[in-house]
Amino acid sequence: MRIVLLGPPGAGKGTQAAQLVSQYGISHLSTGDVFRAAYREGDPLGLEAHEAISRGELVADEIVIGLVKQRLSRTHEGWLLDGFPRTREQAKSLDTFLQKEGEKLDCVLSIVARSETLIGRLQDRRICTDCGRSYHLKFKPPTLPGQCDICGGELYQRSDDRPEAIRKRLEVYEKETEPLVEYYKTKGLLKEIDGEGSMDRVYADIRAAVEEATRGGS
């Protein structure tokens, strides 16, 4: 099973990805994890990616593509790609790689939701200053207000989780992803998922879409 997962900040991609990975026994490949693993292994591309991130720069397409291809070539039980591809060029590179490997994508899941919904979710997120555990004031609140359940650390709101910053993040995502959505739509691979409901409802829709795609549905 080979799946690409798309979704804006606040769409709950992490939660949905974890459930898919558990359900189908596939690997979750996020670009962040791929970068960190390659850096720990001393991979030259991983070192270049780390240097770019340390400078606050975007990692060049050729580095991202190279690292993802390396990881995919070592992953044989199926996978879920999260954070890649981000551009039409990256999508074309992924297609070329899969064709050479004699493989293909089963589907591309795109979680969609209104900006107001996404802002509401993200502005209530809180992070522990000590251990990094994530909470949500509405959906996953700490036992004691402002205090981490695990280590007792203080909880804080990330600067990019404030409404004005969230709107900018959503604008960037829409600008980057719109061509990608159209690319996969023309290939008949795109499955749009309504992200407005509960996490359980969203996952039920995702699972139905995956089952349809793997049965050869369109």
RATAPE-V762227 format. One record per backbone hydrogen bond with DSSP energy under -1.0 kcal/mol. NH is the residue of the N-H (numbers start at 1). CO is the residue of the C=O. Records with the same first field share a line. If there is no record, write none. Layout:
# RATAPE-V762227
NH: CO / CO
This chain:
# RATAPE-V762227
3: 79
4: 107
5: 81
6: 109
11: 8
16: 12
17: 13
18: 14
19: 15
20: 16
21: 17
22: 18
23: 19
24: 20
25: 21
27: 78
29: 80
31: 82
34: 30
35: 31
36: 32
37: 33
38: 34
39: 35
40: 36
41: 37
42: 39
43: 38
47: 43
48: 44
49: 45
50: 46
51: 47
52: 48
53: 49
54: 50
55: 51
56: 53
57: 52
64: 60
65: 61
66: 62
67: 63
68: 64
69: 65
70: 66
71: 67
72: 68
73: 69
74: 71
75: 72
79: 1
80: 27
81: 3
82: 29
91: 87
92: 88
93: 89
94: 90
95: 91
96: 92
97: 93
98: 94
99: 95
100: 96
101: 97
102: 99
103: 98
106: 2
107: 2
108: 189
109: 4
110: 191
111: 6
112: 193
118: 114
119: 115
120: 116
121: 117
122: 118
123: 119
125: 122
126: 135
127: 156
128: 133
129: 154
135: 126
136: 140
137: 124
140: 136
147: 144
148: 153
152: 148
155: 146
156: 127
161: 158
162: 159
166: 162
167: 163
168: 164
169: 165
170: 166
171: 167
172: 168
173: 169
174: 170
175: 171
176: 172
177: 173
178: 174
181: 177
182: 178
183: 179
184: 180
185: 181
186: 182
188: 185
189: 184
191: 108
193: 110
195: 112
202: 198
203: 199
204: 200
205: 201
206: 202
207: 203
208: 204
209: 205
210: 206
211: 207
212: 208
213: 209
214: 210
215: 211
216: 213
217: 212
